[in-house]
Amino acid sequence: EPFFGSYLDTLIALFQATTGGFDWAEMSDLLWDISPMSSYVLFLYISLMQYAILNVLTGICCTTASKTVEDDLEISRNAEAKRHDSVAARLRHFLQKVDVEGTGS
């Protein structure tokens, strides 16, 4: 009754079983007494939901990691370009200083 009193109670119980709101073994024990096949269906439901949740979480982690790598690569490229420009500017300044004749060669 507490899990299957109404359609809404059943949905809430399934949500709680999937998200750790309670141990789904309690629901399974009740179902086993009614029909072992209904317990197998619950096992399948819990397995599929856990698989789906893990896939979503893995996807979020991979997307975040990929975005972080792209951002880090862009930051590294910009830093390298600034460093290159700074070195080139210092070299140009040095060469202009040592060019006492002003010929540029």
Buried (B, 14 or more C-beta within 10 A) or exposed (E): EEBEEEEEEEEBBBEBBBEEEEEBEEBBEBBBEEEEEBBEEBEEBBEEBEEEEEEEEEEEEEEEEEEEEEEEEEEEEEEEEEEEEEEEEEEEEEEEEEEEEEEEE
